Amino acid sequence: MSTPTVMKLGPVRRSLVQLMQTRCAQTSAATAPEPARMKKFAVYRWDPEKPGDKPKMQTYEVDLNTCGPMVLDALIKIKNEMDPTLTFRRSCREGICGSCSMNIGGSNTLACLCKIDDNLGKATKIYPLPHMYVIKDLVPDMSNFYAQYRSIEPYLKKKDGSDKNIGDKQYLQTTGDRAKLDGLYECILCACCSTSCPSYWWNSDKYNSKEAKQLAQA
């Protein structure tokens, strides 16, 4: 409605028309599409059980405007919307379970805690944890890592070392004894530090993981 026509209306109707025009303008501005922010992710792909398959890097493009802020968000979006064959571990998405450990941009880290680099001109490279057998894509074989952890028997024991009367009564822990575990119990067994250690690379069958050594001190 033109301005002269609006001015001919009564004050109440004129106010209503002006309000409607303002609302329409606000709605149009709110629904204007944002320009796409396309980010490339180069992801390690390999299926050892597929005859003839060889390791390769596969590139995916993700619009950061429609994706969460973490690398795990991008991987989930890729798997759900682009390539359901992409394989990786994930669970809590809170940096607690350690499932989504992988090598991102050259550093071992958790995908759920690693923010996406907003440099759109540079692809983010994602590999499985280094120097471990690969089950598929970004999934490493953690069998040896867990075996080393199991070998230190990381649990509380009776002072005499016997199993007698276990479960018959409650064993209390003093505040002082509990404090001895500070700095040790926080380990979430993600294997990021072990797989970044040269000693583990060279002698992974003999060298106990850093996690195992750390918890053995307790």
N, C-alpha and C positions, 0 to 999 in steps of 0.2 A: 504494500500500500504506500503510495507516494506521500511525501511530507505535507503538501497542501491539503490533501484529502484527510490526513490524520488531524490536522489543525481544525478542520470543520466539525469534527466530532465533539461531543460533550467531554468534560474533564475526566469522567470515570471511564468512558469508552476509550478515550485517547490514552489513558494510563495503561489499560489492558492491552491495547494494540502495541504500545511501546514495550511492554513487558514480554509479549510474545515474540516480538522482533529480537529482543535481547537474548531470550532463551534459544531461539533458532540459531543465532550467531554463535552462542556458546556451544551448542550441540555440534555444529559444523566444525568448530575449532577442535573439539574434543575427539571427534572421529577421524580427523585427518591422519592418514597412515604415516608412520615414521619411516624414514629411509632404512632399508635393510642394512644390517651390520654383519656382513658375511665373514666368518672366521674359518680358516682351514685347520683341520686336524689330520696329521699324518700318523696312522695307527699301524703297529706291527701286526701282521697277519700270518699265521701258519698253522696248518693242521697236520701233525706228524702221522696221523693214521690215514690220511688221504694219499693214495699212491701218486707219486709224481709231483706232489705239492712242495713248493719251496718257499722259504721265508721271503716276505715282501712287505713294502709299506703301501698302505692304501689310504688315499686322501678323501676326506669328507668335508663338506662345507655346511656350517651351521649358522643360522641367523641368531646372533646373540640377543636380539630383541625378544625372541621367543624361547629363550633358554635360561636356566638358572645360572648362578654366578660361578659354580665350581666345575672342574673338569669332569667329575662324575656325572653332573647334570648333562653335559654335552654327550658323554658316552651313552647314557641312558636314552637320550633323544635320538642319537644315531641308531641305536639298536631297535627302538620302538617305531621309528618313522622311516628309516632309510635302509638298514641292513640287519635283519634279525639273526644273521649268522655270526655276527660279531660276538665274541665270548670274553667275559671278564667276571671277576668276583666282586660282589658288593653285598652289603647287608644293612648296617645301622644308619649310614650316611651322617654320622655324628663324630667320627674319629675315635670310636670306642672299641669296635670289634677288630679292626686291622685287616679286614677282608680285601679292601680295594687298594692294597699297596702295589705300586708299579713305578716305573721310571718315567717321569714327565719332565721334558725339557732338560734332560741330562742329570736329574736328581731323583733319588729314591724318595718317595713320599706317598701320602694317602690321597687318592683322587678326590675324596669327599672334602678334604681340607685345602686342596690346592686351587686357588682362584684362577680363572681363565685369564691369560694374558690378553689384554684388550688391544694389542698391536695387530691390527687387521692385515698388515702387510707381511706378517711372519707366521708361518704355520707352527702349531704346537705339536712336537713329536712325542709319541707315547709308545713305550716299550714295556715288556714284562720285566720283573726284577732280574738283574743281570746275573750271569753265572749260575743259573738254575735250569734244570730240564724244563722244557715247555710242554704242557699238556695240550693247550690250544690257545692261539692268539695271546692274550694278556694274562693267561692263567699259568703260573709256575707250579711245578711239582714240589710241595712242601714236605714230602715224606722224610727226607734226611734231616731237615730242620727240626721237625717235631720229634724225631728219634733222638737227636742230640739233647733236646729239652727233656725228654723222658728219662734219659740216662742219668741226670743229676738228681732224680727223685725230688722234684720241687714241691714238697709238702712237709708239714710239721710232723715230727716224730717224737716218740717217748724217749726220755734220756737214756734208758737202758736198752733201747733199740728193739725191744721185744713187741710182739703183737698180743701179748697176754692182757686180758680184760679190756681190750679196745671196744668202745661202745657201751661199756657198763656205767661209766660216769663222765661228767663234763670236765674237760681240762681247761682251766682258766688261763688267760693270758694277761700279764701285767701291762700297765701303760708303757713302762720302759721297754719291755720286750716288743710291744707293738711298734714303738717308735723306731726300732732297729730296722724295720721293713720299709721305712720311708725312703723313697728314691729307688726302690727295688720292685715293689708290687705294682707300680704304675705301668710297667711294660705290657703292651697289648699283643705281643708276639706277631707283629706285622712283618718282621724280617727285613725291614728297610736298612737297619744299621749293619746286620750281618752280611747282607749281599753287597754292601758297599765297602767291605773290608778285604784288602788284598790277601791276607792270610786265609780267609775263607775261600777266596777264589782258587788259590793254589792247592789247598788241602781240605776241601770241604768234607771229605769222608773221615778226617781225623780231627780237624780243628773244631772244637765245640763253639757254637755260636756265641756272640756277645751276650745275647739274652740269657743263654744257659749259664755262662760264667757269672753274669751279674746276679742271677737269682740263686746260684749256688752259694754266694756269700751270705745269704740270709740264713 
